[in-house]
Amino acid sequence: MTSGDHIEQHGAGSIGKAEHTGSGDIVAGGKTVGATTGGPALEALLREIEKLRPHLDESDRAEVDAAADSIAAETSPDRRRGLVQRITGIAALLGEVGVPVIAAARALLTG
């Protein structure tokens, strides 16, 4: 980074400033920098998870955070489904407060 650079990062897949001096693609966690394979449905799920976090105890928060961090990078539909199910299982135990997470997860898996 050079003096005077101003970099804002938003959303999953943000890598900050990427400079390219050779040939080929810039690769950061996938073929397309900043893209997620879940698109808007994944973004919605991650927003709902963020709202759920204050309602979780430390152990459940760690479990949800670990799964959420892995969802965007996961390319296997079966493994992604397993991560989403881990999150929705915890959300379901919270009752009404977990419903938006479950709805967003369903949209991601069926969309």
Summary of the structure (lengths in Angstrom):
residues: 111
radius of gyration: 16.2
end to end distance: 38.8
largest distance: 52.4
contacts: 268
relative contact order: 0.14
helix: 58%
strand: 0%
